[in-house]
Amino acid sequence: MSEPRGEQGVVAEVLPKGLFRVTLKDGRQLQVGITPSARHSMVRIISGDRVLVEVSPRDPTRGHITTKL
């Protein structure tokens, strides 16, 4: 099994329309959604949850939650 890609962070705030504000280990804050494949397999995400985030290469302030840690 391969290593998961992305950066670890903590959900700081739950936003409307399935979005979340996540604070990464280096202090950056991103507005993220959940990948469609992860949406089917994960339980509810709330503030304080540790997650793995894949940062968008086009916009470094956005990304997707790939897994809940």
C-alpha positions in Angstrom: 0.0 0.0 0.0 1.4 3.4 -0.9 1.8 6.4 1.4 -1.1 8.8 1.5 -0.4 12.1 -0.4 -1.1 15.4 1.0 -0.6 17.5 4.2 -2.1 17.0 7.6 -4.3 19.6 9.1 -7.1 20.2 11.6 -10.6 21.3 10.8 -11.0 24.8 12.2 -14.5 25.6 11.0 -17.4 23.9 9.2 -18.6 26.2 6.4 -21.9 26.0 4.4 -22.3 23.9 1.3 -20.0 21.1 2.4 -16.9 23.2 2.7 -14.4 23.4 5.6 -11.7 25.7 6.8 -8.6 23.7 7.6 -5.4 24.8 9.4 -2.3 23.0 8.2 0.7 22.2 10.4 2.6 25.2 9.0 -0.2 27.6 10.0 -1.7 28.1 6.5 -5.5 28.1 6.3 -7.3 26.5 3.4 -10.9 26.4 2.3 -11.5 22.7 1.3 -14.2 20.3 0.2 -14.3 16.5 0.3 -13.2 14.4 -2.6 -16.1 12.4 -4.1 -14.5 9.1 -3.3 -13.9 10.1 0.3 -17.5 11.4 0.6 -18.9 7.9 0.3 -16.7 6.2 2.8 -16.2 8.8 5.6 -18.3 9.6 8.6 -19.3 13.2 9.5 -16.4 15.7 9.8 -16.6 18.3 12.6 -14.4 21.0 14.0 -11.2 19.6 15.6 -11.0 16.5 13.4 -7.5 15.7 12.0 -7.6 15.3 8.2 -5.3 14.7 5.2 -5.6 17.5 2.6 -4.5 17.6 -1.0 -3.7 21.2 -1.9 -4.7 22.5 -5.3 -1.7 23.1 -7.6 -3.6 26.1 -9.2 -4.8 27.8 -6.0 -2.8 27.2 -2.9 -5.7 28.5 -0.7 -8.0 25.7 -1.7 -7.9 21.9 -1.6 -9.7 18.6 -0.9 -10.0 16.4 2.1 -8.9 13.0 1.1 -9.1 11.1 4.4 -10.0 11.6 8.0 -7.1 10.6 10.4 
